[in-house]
Amino acid sequence: MLLTSRVTLKRVVYPSLARAASTSKRPQGLASVLEKRPDDVVITFAKRTAVGRAKKGQFKDVPVDEIMHALFKATLEQTKLDPTKVDDICVGTCHPPSPLYLSRAAAIAAGIPYDVPISVVNRLCSSGLMAVRNIAHAIQSGEASLGLAVGAESMSLNPRPTPEVVDIVADSPHAHDCMQPMGWTSEMVAQTYKVSRRKQDQYAFISHSRAAKVNTAVSEGIFADEIIPVEIRGQTISVDDTIRPGVTLEGLEKLKPVFPNWGEASTTAGNASGVGDGAGICIMTTRARAERDGMEILGKYVASTVVGVEPRYMGISPIYAIPKVLEQLGLTKEEVDVYEMNEAFASQFAYCVEQLEVPMEKINPNGGAIAISHPLAMTGVRQVVTGLAELKRQNQQILCTSMCIGSGMGAAGIFVNEQIR
């Protein structure tokens, strides 16, 4: 009923890719990507908290350090990991003040020794993926052997601050655009690339329908497979409260625009990602160490990439990031079994899907951020957690995660499922 009216896209050529690949350890081709090597960076644990609806949901009064503390504690209890063996921690988080202090304090209070170092990374919507990437790079370089990658956000208590710059910076058109609200970029994409309100609502309906279906399938373990229950203030939180059952296409079409003064005013509360709270975590090490220590291997980190795009059209960046990371590895888009692509807005998501020409059956099979919500820094980790769990259910191999990034960037990552039956 959709996937029509494709716009011709001018592709970007990256002349340095061959040179970069020749001087790195990146595998080339599907067989090489799937090959198991002792120095592979593997994921031995991948879980997320349930997501809470910002301002109204289960984490609305819970600061991000309290969410992280609960996640660290639950992870140590479930895995029986000796925290003294952790070499490094990287936390992706975007908007809380003093994020390093908060993250380190949460880790120490949860039982991680004070001699385990920690860092934070903020690349907005990709911060969780950047945390995974940073730990992977530390392991690949030999600077660490076992690390924790975390993505955490409280959008209830730490909403997006308004950027402030001096006039000489603001006078640059692209600099001006990169600081605008993300809703404005959604409207710019819809207007420029002719993504109709009808099409946006159709794609949003797919997300809502898929998430509602699997969220109620408790007996099948969907979502429960990837959520680690956390105890906060005497209550156990284990189910997303952001997913709305009973959403209809007709209902979506009746919603009023949330940005009536921008573009064609086609973005609504129903076809944009929700604002939410939550956290996710991956335990990462080398294959050799995981096998030596008897750790279950869930998946493998292969590679990731980041690109920049014109800030006004921030949302279209996955159509550059995904081909770039696939080219670096010598993979085709057909060889990817599951795509977890962030649904920041239906306008940009619809355009990216149609430009990439990937079947919707492969993309966000259990719904995406439009239904589940998009706690900024959590998303990059959640996509890894969700994607690996789905690959295990499908008994498939290759996961590609991707997201647009505020200010005009995009990122993508490739992972391998190692739970093949």
C-alpha positions as CSV (number, residue, x, y, z in Angstrom):
1,M,0.0,0.0,0.0
2,L,3.0,2.2,0.2
3,L,6.7,2.3,-0.8
4,T,6.0,4.5,-3.9
5,S,7.4,7.7,-5.4
6,R,11.1,7.2,-5.1
7,V,13.4,10.2,-5.4
8,T,16.7,9.9,-7.2
9,L,19.6,10.2,-4.7
10,K,23.0,11.4,-5.6
11,R,25.4,8.9,-3.9
12,V,28.5,10.0,-2.1
13,V,31.8,8.4,-3.1
14,Y,34.3,7.7,-0.4
15,P,37.7,7.4,-2.2
16,S,39.6,6.5,1.0
17,L,37.7,3.3,1.7
18,A,40.0,0.9,-0.1
19,R,43.1,2.4,1.5
20,A,41.5,2.3,5.0
21,A,40.4,-1.3,4.5
22,S,43.9,-2.4,3.4
23,T,45.5,-1.0,6.6
24,S,42.9,-2.4,9.0
25,K,41.8,-5.8,10.3
26,R,38.3,-5.3,8.8
27,P,37.0,-8.5,7.2
28,Q,36.0,-8.4,3.6
29,G,32.9,-10.3,2.3
30,L,30.3,-12.3,4.1
31,A,32.4,-15.4,4.7
32,S,35.1,-13.3,6.3
33,V,32.6,-11.4,8.4
34,L,31.2,-14.6,9.7
35,E,34.6,-16.2,10.4
36,K,35.4,-16.7,14.1
37,R,38.8,-15.4,15.2
38,P,40.3,-15.4,18.7
39,D,40.7,-11.6,18.7
40,D,37.1,-10.9,17.7
41,V,35.2,-8.4,19.8
42,V,32.2,-10.4,21.1
43,I,29.1,-9.5,23.1
44,T,28.4,-11.8,26.0
45,F,25.5,-10.0,27.5
46,A,23.0,-7.6,26.0
47,K,20.0,-6.3,27.8
48,R,18.0,-3.1,28.3
49,T,15.6,-1.8,30.8
50,A,12.0,-1.3,29.9
51,V,11.3,2.1,28.4
52,G,9.3,4.7,30.3
53,R,7.2,7.4,28.8
54,A,8.8,10.8,29.5
55,K,7.0,13.0,32.0
56,K,4.2,10.5,32.5
57,G,5.7,7.0,32.7
58,Q,7.4,4.7,35.1
59,F,10.8,6.5,35.1
60,K,9.3,10.1,35.1
61,D,10.8,11.0,38.5
62,V,13.9,8.8,38.3
63,P,17.2,10.5,37.6
64,V,19.5,8.9,35.0
65,D,22.1,7.9,37.7
66,E,19.4,6.0,39.5
67,I,18.4,4.2,36.3
68,M,22.1,3.3,35.6
69,H,22.6,2.2,39.2
70,A,19.7,-0.2,38.9
71,L,20.9,-1.5,35.6
72,F,24.5,-2.1,36.8
73,K,23.2,-3.9,39.9
74,A,20.8,-6.1,37.9
75,T,23.5,-6.9,35.4
76,L,26.0,-8.0,38.0
77,E,23.4,-10.1,39.8
78,Q,22.2,-11.8,36.6
79,T,25.6,-12.5,35.1
80,K,27.6,-13.1,38.3
81,L,30.3,-11.1,36.6
82,D,33.2,-10.3,38.9
83,P,33.3,-6.5,38.7
84,T,37.0,-6.4,39.5
85,K,37.6,-8.0,36.1
86,V,36.1,-5.1,34.2
87,D,38.8,-3.0,32.5
88,D,36.7,0.0,31.3
89,I,33.2,1.3,31.1
90,C,31.9,3.8,28.5
91,V,28.5,5.4,29.0
92,G,26.6,7.1,26.2
93,T,24.4,9.9,27.5
94,C,23.3,13.2,26.1
95,H,21.7,15.8,28.3
96,P,22.2,15.2,32.1
97,P,24.5,17.7,33.8
98,S,27.9,16.4,35.0
99,P,27.4,13.1,33.2
100,L,30.8,11.6,34.0
101,Y,30.3,12.2,37.8
102,L,26.8,10.7,37.6
103,S,27.9,7.7,35.7
104,R,30.9,6.9,37.8
105,A,29.0,7.4,41.0
106,A,26.2,5.0,39.8
107,A,28.8,2.4,38.9
108,I,30.6,2.5,42.2
109,A,27.4,2.5,44.2
110,A,26.3,-0.6,42.3
111,G,29.4,-2.5,43.4
112,I,31.9,-1.8,40.6
113,P,35.3,-1.1,42.2
114,Y,36.6,2.5,42.2
115,D,39.7,1.3,40.3
116,V,37.6,0.5,37.2
117,P,37.7,3.6,35.0
118,I,34.7,5.1,33.2
119,S,34.1,7.6,30.4
120,V,31.1,9.2,28.8
121,V,30.4,9.9,25.1
122,N,27.8,12.2,23.6
123,R,27.1,12.0,19.9
124,L,23.4,12.6,20.5
125,C,21.2,9.9,19.0
126,S,24.1,7.6,18.3
127,S,25.7,7.9,21.8
128,G,24.8,4.3,22.8
129,L,26.3,3.0,19.6
130,M,29.4,5.1,20.2
131,A,29.8,3.6,23.6
132,V,29.8,0.2,22.0
133,R,32.2,1.4,19.4
134,N,34.6,2.9,22.0
135,I,34.7,-0.3,24.1
136,A,35.2,-2.3,20.9
137,H,38.1,-0.1,19.8
138,A,39.7,-0.3,23.3
139,I,39.6,-4.1,23.1
140,Q,40.8,-4.2,19.5
141,S,43.8,-2.0,20.4
142,G,44.7,-4.2,23.4
143,E,44.0,-1.4,25.9
144,A,41.2,-3.4,27.5
145,S,40.1,-7.0,27.6
146,L,36.6,-6.7,29.0
147,G,34.4,-3.7,29.1
148,L,30.8,-2.4,29.6
149,A,29.1,-0.3,27.0
150,V,26.0,1.6,28.3
151,G,23.4,3.9,26.9
152,A,21.2,5.8,29.3
153,E,18.9,8.8,29.2
154,S,16.2,10.5,31.3
155,M,14.4,12.8,28.9
156,S,11.8,13.4,31.7
157,L,14.4,15.2,33.9
158,N,16.9,16.2,31.3
159,P,15.2,17.4,28.1
160,R,17.1,18.9,25.2
161,P,18.6,22.2,26.2
162,T,18.4,25.1,23.8
163,P,21.9,25.5,22.2
164,E,23.4,29.0,22.7
165,V,26.2,30.2,20.4
166,V,27.8,33.6,19.6
167,D,26.6,35.6,16.6
168,I,29.7,34.9,14.4
169,V,28.8,31.2,14.7
170,A,25.0,31.6,14.3
171,D,25.5,33.7,11.2
172,S,26.7,30.6,9.3
173,P,23.6,29.1,7.6
174,H,24.6,25.5,8.2
175,A,25.7,26.3,11.7
176,H,22.3,27.9,12.3
177,D,20.5,24.8,10.9
178,C,22.5,22.3,12.9
179,M,21.1,23.8,16.2
180,Q,17.4,23.8,15.2
181,P,14.9,21.5,16.9
182,M,14.7,18.1,15.4
183,G,11.0,18.6,14.6
184,W,12.0,21.3,12.2
185,T,14.4,19.0,10.4
186,S,11.5,16.5,10.1
187,E,9.4,19.1,8.3
188,M,12.3,20.1,6.1
189,V,12.8,16.5,5.0
190,A,9.0,16.0,4.4
191,Q,8.8,19.2,2.4
192,T,12.0,18.9,0.3
193,Y,11.7,15.1,-0.5
194,K,7.9,15.1,-0.9
195,V,7.1,12.7,1.9
196,S,3.3,13.1,2.3
197,R,1.4,13.1,5.6
198,R,-0.4,10.0,4.4
199,K,2.8,8.1,3.8
200,Q,4.2,9.2,7.2
201,D,1.1,7.9,8.9
202,Q,1.3,4.6,7.0
203,Y,4.8,4.0,8.1
204,A,4.0,5.0,11.7
205,F,1.1,2.6,11.7
206,I,3.4,-0.3,10.8
207,S,5.6,0.6,13.8
208,H,2.7,0.9,16.2
209,S,1.1,-2.3,14.9
210,R,4.3,-4.4,15.1
211,A,5.2,-3.2,18.6
212,A,1.7,-3.6,20.0
213,K,1.5,-7.2,18.6
214,V,4.8,-8.4,20.1
215,N,4.3,-6.4,23.4
216,T,1.2,-8.4,24.2
217,A,2.8,-11.8,23.1
218,V,4.1,-12.5,26.6
219,S,4.0,-16.3,26.0
220,E,6.3,-15.8,23.1
221,G,8.9,-13.9,25.1
222,I,9.1,-11.0,22.6
223,F,10.6,-8.0,24.3
224,A,10.9,-10.0,27.6
225,D,13.9,-11.7,25.9
226,E,15.7,-8.4,25.8
227,I,14.5,-6.6,28.9
228,I,16.3,-7.0,32.3
229,P,14.0,-6.3,35.2
230,V,15.3,-3.6,37.5
231,E,14.3,-2.7,41.0
232,I,13.8,1.0,41.7
233,R,12.3,2.3,44.9
234,G,10.8,-1.0,45.9
235,Q,9.2,-1.6,42.5
236,T,10.3,-4.0,39.8
237,I,10.1,-2.5,36.3
238,S,10.1,-4.9,33.4
239,V,7.5,-3.9,30.7
240,D,7.6,-0.9,28.3
241,D,4.9,1.6,29.2
242,T,5.3,3.5,25.9
243,I,3.6,1.1,23.5
244,R,0.0,2.1,22.7
245,P,-2.3,-0.8,21.8
246,G,-5.2,-0.2,19.4
247,V,-3.6,2.4,17.2
248,T,-5.4,2.7,13.9
249,L,-4.4,4.4,10.6
250,E,-7.6,6.4,10.8
251,G,-6.7,7.5,14.3
252,L,-3.2,8.6,13.2
253,E,-4.6,10.6,10.3
254,K,-6.8,12.6,12.7
255,L,-4.0,13.8,14.8
256,K,-3.1,17.5,14.6
257,P,0.4,18.6,13.6
258,V,2.8,19.3,16.5
259,F,4.9,21.9,14.5
260,P,2.2,23.9,12.7
261,N,4.6,26.8,11.9
262,W,7.2,24.7,10.1
263,G,7.2,23.3,6.6
264,E,4.0,21.6,5.6
265,A,3.2,20.7,9.2
266,S,2.9,17.0,8.6
267,T,4.6,15.7,11.8
268,T,2.3,14.5,14.6
269,A,2.6,12.9,18.0
270,G,1.7,9.6,16.3
271,N,4.2,9.6,13.4
272,A,7.3,10.8,15.4
273,S,9.4,9.0,17.9
274,G,8.2,9.2,21.5
275,V,10.2,10.9,24.2
276,G,11.3,8.4,26.8
277,D,13.6,7.2,29.6
278,G,15.7,4.1,29.9
279,A,19.1,2.4,29.6
280,G,20.8,-0.6,28.0
281,I,24.1,-2.4,28.5
282,C,26.4,-4.7,26.6
283,I,29.3,-6.7,28.1
284,M,32.1,-7.0,25.6
285,T,35.4,-8.9,25.5
286,T,37.5,-11.0,23.1
287,R,36.4,-14.3,21.8
288,A,39.5,-15.9,23.3
289,R,38.7,-14.6,26.8
290,A,35.0,-15.4,26.6
291,E,35.8,-19.0,25.7
292,R,38.5,-19.2,28.4
293,D,36.2,-17.9,31.1
294,G,33.1,-19.8,29.9
295,M,31.1,-16.7,29.0
296,E,28.2,-17.2,26.6
297,I,28.8,-15.4,23.3
298,L,25.6,-13.7,21.9
299,G,27.1,-11.8,19.1
300,K,30.1,-10.1,17.5
301,Y,30.8,-6.5,16.9
302,V,32.2,-6.1,13.3
303,A,32.4,-2.4,12.4
304,S,30.7,0.9,12.6
305,T,30.8,4.2,10.8
306,V,29.7,7.8,11.2
307,V,28.9,10.4,8.4
308,G,27.9,14.0,8.2
309,V,25.1,15.4,6.1
310,E,23.5,18.8,5.5
311,P,22.1,19.7,9.0
312,R,18.7,20.8,7.6
313,Y,18.1,17.3,6.3
314,M,19.6,15.5,9.3
315,G,17.1,12.6,9.1
316,I,18.3,11.2,5.7
317,S,21.8,10.3,7.0
318,P,21.2,6.5,7.2
319,I,21.1,6.4,3.4
320,Y,24.8,7.4,3.5
321,A,25.9,5.6,6.7
322,I,24.5,2.2,5.8
323,P,26.1,1.9,2.4
324,K,29.3,3.2,3.8
325,V,29.7,0.6,6.5
326,L,28.5,-2.2,4.1
327,E,31.1,-1.1,1.5
328,Q,33.8,-1.1,4.2
329,L,33.1,-4.8,4.8
330,G,32.4,-5.9,1.3
331,L,28.8,-6.7,2.2
332,T,25.6,-6.2,0.1
333,K,22.4,-4.9,1.6
334,E,20.8,-8.2,0.7
335,E,23.2,-10.0,3.0
336,V,21.9,-8.2,6.0
337,D,19.1,-10.2,7.7
338,V,17.7,-7.6,10.1
339,Y,18.0,-3.8,10.1
340,E,17.3,-1.8,13.2
341,M,16.9,1.7,11.9
342,N,15.9,4.5,14.2
343,E,12.5,6.0,13.5
344,A,13.2,9.5,14.7
345,F,10.3,10.8,12.5
346,A,8.2,9.0,9.9
347,S,9.2,11.6,7.4
348,Q,12.9,10.7,7.4
349,F,12.2,7.0,8.1
350,A,10.0,6.6,5.1
351,Y,12.4,8.4,2.8
352,C,15.4,6.3,4.0
353,V,13.5,3.0,3.6
354,E,12.6,3.8,0.1
355,Q,16.0,5.2,-0.9
356,L,17.8,2.2,0.5
357,E,15.3,-0.2,-1.2
358,V,15.3,-2.6,1.6
359,P,12.1,-4.7,2.2
360,M,10.1,-3.5,5.2
361,E,10.0,-7.1,6.4
362,K,13.7,-6.8,7.3
363,I,13.4,-3.4,9.0
364,N,12.4,-3.0,12.7
365,P,10.4,-6.3,12.6
366,N,9.1,-5.6,16.1
367,G,8.4,-1.9,15.6
368,G,10.8,1.0,16.3
369,A,11.1,4.3,18.1
370,I,7.8,5.7,16.8
371,A,6.1,3.0,19.0
372,I,8.7,2.1,21.6
373,S,10.2,5.6,22.1
374,H,13.6,7.1,21.6
375,P,15.5,7.8,24.8
376,L,18.4,9.4,23.0
377,A,21.5,7.7,24.2
378,M,19.8,4.5,25.0
379,T,18.7,3.9,21.4
380,G,22.1,2.9,20.1
381,V,22.4,0.1,22.6
382,R,18.8,-0.8,22.4
383,Q,19.1,-1.5,18.7
384,V,21.9,-3.9,19.3
385,V,20.0,-5.6,22.1
386,T,16.8,-5.8,20.1
387,G,18.5,-6.8,16.9
388,L,20.6,-9.6,18.4
389,A,17.5,-11.0,20.1
390,E,15.5,-10.9,16.9
391,L,18.3,-12.6,14.9
392,K,18.3,-15.4,17.5
393,R,14.6,-15.8,17.1
394,Q,14.9,-15.9,13.3
395,N,18.1,-18.0,13.4
396,Q,19.7,-15.5,11.0
397,Q,23.1,-13.9,11.1
398,I,23.7,-10.3,10.1
399,L,22.4,-7.2,11.9
400,C,22.8,-3.6,10.7
401,T,21.9,-0.8,13.1
402,S,21.6,2.8,12.0
403,M,20.3,6.2,13.1
404,C,20.2,9.8,12.2
405,I,22.0,12.1,14.6
406,G,21.0,15.6,15.7
407,S,23.0,18.5,14.2
408,G,23.3,16.6,10.9
409,M,25.1,13.3,11.2
410,G,24.3,9.6,10.9
411,A,25.8,6.3,12.1
412,A,25.6,2.6,11.3
413,G,27.0,-0.6,12.8
414,I,27.3,-4.2,11.7
415,F,26.9,-7.1,14.2
416,V,26.8,-10.9,13.9
417,N,24.4,-13.2,15.8
418,E,26.3,-16.2,17.3
419,Q,23.3,-18.0,18.7
420,I,22.7,-20.0,15.5
421,R,20.9,-23.2,16.1
